[in-house]
Amino acid sequence: MAARTAGASDLHTASAEARKKWSEYLAGEMNITLEDYALLSSMNLAAADTYKELEDHAIALNQSAEKLRTASAALAPEIAHIDELEAQVGELEAAVLRLDSYSKRLEEKFEALII
């Protein structure tokens, strides 16, 4: 019976140690899970901040694009006027070339008459 008591005591000690180790293991797993959760939470907050910054940039870009569209629309009549002036300048250049050619021919005829 003493052997049985010694065996039971050893079994009880081993069982208590196993429970202690199992408890330590589970506590460690819980701590790891909590640390993972904390890391994911901080990563989520960082991502939210980044997305907020991107949203702010997108809003600013939209506002800039709208200002450019408004400015472009305001300048459209001026650009059309510049295009008209450019066409008129082209016509004037052509007229100047014709006049220059005519004056050269006239000068040649005049020199031919004088000589």
C-alpha positions as CSV (number, residue, x, y, z in Angstrom):
1,M,0.0,0.0,0.0
2,A,2.9,2.3,0.6
3,A,4.0,1.7,-3.0
4,R,0.6,2.6,-4.1
5,T,0.6,5.8,-2.1
6,A,4.1,6.7,-3.4
7,G,2.9,6.1,-7.0
8,A,-0.3,8.1,-6.4
9,S,1.8,10.9,-4.9
10,D,4.1,10.8,-7.9
11,L,1.1,10.7,-10.2
12,H,-0.4,13.6,-8.4
13,T,2.8,15.6,-8.5
14,A,3.2,14.9,-12.3
15,S,-0.4,15.8,-12.9
16,A,0.0,19.1,-11.0
17,E,3.2,19.9,-12.9
18,A,1.5,19.0,-16.2
19,R,-1.4,21.3,-15.3
20,K,1.0,24.1,-14.4
21,K,2.9,23.6,-17.7
22,W,-0.3,23.5,-19.7
23,S,-1.5,26.7,-17.9
24,E,1.8,28.4,-18.7
25,Y,1.5,27.3,-22.4
26,L,-2.0,28.6,-22.7
27,A,-1.1,31.8,-21.0
28,G,1.8,32.2,-23.5
29,E,-0.6,31.5,-26.4
30,M,-3.0,34.0,-25.1
31,N,-0.2,36.6,-24.8
32,I,0.9,36.0,-28.3
33,T,-2.7,36.3,-29.5
34,L,-3.1,39.6,-27.6
35,E,0.2,40.9,-29.1
36,D,-0.9,39.9,-32.6
37,Y,-4.2,41.7,-32.0
38,A,-2.4,44.8,-30.7
39,L,-0.1,44.7,-33.8
40,L,-3.1,44.3,-36.2
41,S,-4.9,47.1,-34.4
42,S,-1.9,49.5,-34.8
43,M,-1.5,48.4,-38.4
44,N,-5.2,49.1,-39.0
45,L,-4.8,52.6,-37.5
46,A,-1.7,53.3,-39.6
47,A,-3.6,52.2,-42.7
48,A,-6.6,54.3,-41.8
49,D,-4.3,57.4,-41.4
50,T,-2.7,56.6,-44.8
51,Y,-6.1,56.3,-46.5
52,K,-7.2,59.6,-44.9
53,E,-4.1,61.3,-46.3
54,L,-4.8,59.8,-49.7
55,E,-8.3,61.0,-49.5
56,D,-7.1,64.5,-48.6
57,H,-4.7,64.4,-51.6
58,A,-7.5,63.2,-53.9
59,I,-9.8,66.0,-52.8
60,A,-7.0,68.6,-53.3
61,L,-6.4,67.1,-56.8
62,N,-10.1,67.3,-57.7
63,Q,-10.2,70.9,-56.5
64,S,-7.1,71.7,-58.6
65,A,-8.6,69.9,-61.6
66,E,-11.8,71.9,-61.3
67,K,-9.9,75.2,-61.0
68,L,-7.9,74.2,-64.2
69,R,-11.2,73.4,-66.0
70,T,-12.7,76.7,-65.0
71,A,-9.5,78.6,-66.1
72,S,-9.5,76.7,-69.3
73,A,-13.1,77.5,-70.0
74,A,-12.4,81.2,-69.2
75,L,-9.5,81.2,-71.6
76,A,-11.3,79.5,-74.4
77,P,-12.6,82.7,-76.1
78,E,-9.1,84.2,-75.8
79,I,-7.5,81.1,-77.4
80,A,-10.1,81.3,-80.2
81,H,-9.2,85.0,-80.7
82,I,-5.5,84.1,-80.8
83,D,-6.3,81.4,-83.4
84,E,-8.2,84.0,-85.5
85,L,-5.2,86.4,-85.2
86,E,-2.8,83.6,-86.3
87,A,-4.9,82.9,-89.3
88,Q,-5.0,86.6,-90.2
89,V,-1.2,86.9,-89.7
90,G,-0.8,84.0,-92.1
91,E,-3.0,85.8,-94.7
92,L,-1.0,89.0,-94.2
93,E,2.3,87.1,-94.6
94,A,0.9,85.6,-97.9
95,A,-0.1,89.1,-99.0
96,V,3.3,90.5,-98.1
97,L,5.0,87.8,-100.1
98,R,2.8,88.5,-103.1
99,L,3.4,92.2,-102.8
100,D,7.1,91.7,-102.4
101,S,7.1,89.5,-105.5
102,Y,5.0,92.0,-107.4
103,S,7.3,94.9,-106.4
104,K,10.4,92.9,-107.5
105,R,8.8,92.3,-110.9
106,L,7.8,96.0,-111.1
107,E,11.3,97.1,-110.2
108,E,12.8,94.8,-112.9
109,K,10.4,96.2,-115.5
110,F,11.3,99.8,-114.4
111,E,15.0,99.1,-114.6
112,A,14.5,97.5,-118.0
113,L,12.7,100.7,-119.2
114,I,15.4,103.0,-117.8
115,I,18.3,101.1,-119.2
